[in-house]
C-alpha cells in the first residue's frame, strides 16, 4: 500500500476520533427517536457504518 493510501486511512481515523468525542456525542444525546432508536444510537451506528464503508473503499480501490 502506498503512502498516500495510508494517509487516507489516517485521515479517516482522525475524523472518527473527532466524531466520537464527547462534544459531538452530546449534540445527539436527545430523547427524540429516529427509526425507533434514540438519536445517540442512530448517530453512533451511522458514523460507524459510513466509516466502515469508507475504509472498505480505500482498501478495495487501492489494494496493491
ABEGO torsion letter per residue (X at the ends): XBAAAAAAAAAAAAAAAAAABAAAAAAABBABBBGGBBAAAAAAAAAAAAAAAAAAAAAAAABX
